[in-house]
């Protein structure tokens, strides 16, 4: 089963949590509550991944929930 990818992204002067379809699940004034909301959504829908971006939109870090395929079997 493929992991669902959630993202914490800058949105103008705020931060949004985007679901697997790319639609905004929530919007927050600061980054920490957005990361917390993203973690909650990803944990509730395992297997999943939360990708957190910097204010300039580049990748910062990620969390993986559920079965992690690394290292692969075999």
Backbone torsions as a table, in degrees:
resi	resn	phi	psi	omega
1	UNK	NA	132.1	-179.2
2	UNK	-74.0	145.6	177.3
3	UNK	-76.1	143.3	173.3
4	UNK	-84.8	135.1	-177.1
5	UNK	-107.0	122.8	174.8
6	UNK	-108.3	150.6	-177.8
7	UNK	-134.6	144.6	170.3
8	UNK	-107.4	117.0	-172.3
9	UNK	-128.7	148.4	172.7
10	UNK	-69.6	142.1	-179.8
11	UNK	-138.2	84.0	-176.1
12	UNK	68.6	-120.1	178.1
13	UNK	-95.4	9.8	-178.5
14	UNK	-130.6	-171.2	179.7
15	UNK	-128.0	140.7	178.4
16	UNK	-122.9	151.1	172.9
17	UNK	-103.1	119.2	-179.3
18	UNK	-104.2	137.3	178.2
19	UNK	-84.3	-178.3	-178.6
20	UNK	-57.3	-28.4	179.9
21	UNK	-83.7	-6.4	-178.6
22	UNK	93.3	-8.9	-180.0
23	UNK	-77.7	150.2	-178.8
24	UNK	-72.6	126.3	175.3
25	UNK	-88.2	-34.8	178.6
26	UNK	-161.3	161.8	178.3
27	UNK	-129.6	141.0	-175.1
28	UNK	-135.9	151.3	-179.7
29	UNK	-72.2	-32.3	-179.1
30	UNK	-127.5	165.3	-175.3
31	UNK	-70.9	-43.5	-176.7
32	UNK	-55.6	-44.9	177.5
33	UNK	-67.8	-28.9	176.9
34	UNK	-66.8	-40.9	178.0
35	UNK	-65.0	-42.3	178.2
36	UNK	-61.1	-42.9	178.8
37	UNK	-66.5	-39.0	177.6
38	UNK	-65.1	-40.7	177.5
39	UNK	-62.9	-43.0	179.5
40	UNK	-62.1	-44.0	179.8
41	UNK	-65.3	-42.5	-178.7
42	UNK	-68.2	-40.9	178.9
43	UNK	-64.1	-34.9	-178.1
44	UNK	-75.2	-15.2	-175.5
45	UNK	-128.5	50.6	-179.2
46	UNK	-71.0	152.0	-2.5
47	UNK	-75.0	136.9	-175.2
48	UNK	-152.7	173.2	-179.8
49	UNK	-142.8	139.7	173.9
50	UNK	-113.6	119.9	178.6
51	UNK	-106.5	122.9	-178.2
52	UNK	-106.0	131.2	-178.7
53	UNK	-106.7	158.4	175.0
54	UNK	-80.3	173.6	179.9
55	UNK	-61.9	-26.2	178.0
56	UNK	-87.1	2.6	176.5
57	UNK	92.0	-5.5	179.5
58	UNK	-81.6	160.4	-179.6
59	UNK	-62.5	138.4	175.7
60	UNK	-116.4	-57.7	178.1
61	UNK	-161.5	173.2	-178.8
62	UNK	-143.6	158.5	173.3
63	UNK	-123.7	143.6	176.9
64	UNK	-120.7	134.2	-179.5
65	UNK	-123.4	141.0	-178.0
66	UNK	88.8	-162.9	-178.0
67	UNK	-64.6	124.2	176.8
68	UNK	-99.0	122.1	-176.4
69	UNK	-73.0	1.6	180.0
70	UNK	-107.5	130.2	0.2
71	UNK	-77.2	145.2	-179.8
72	UNK	-67.0	151.3	178.3
73	UNK	-70.6	149.7	171.0
74	UNK	94.5	NA	NA
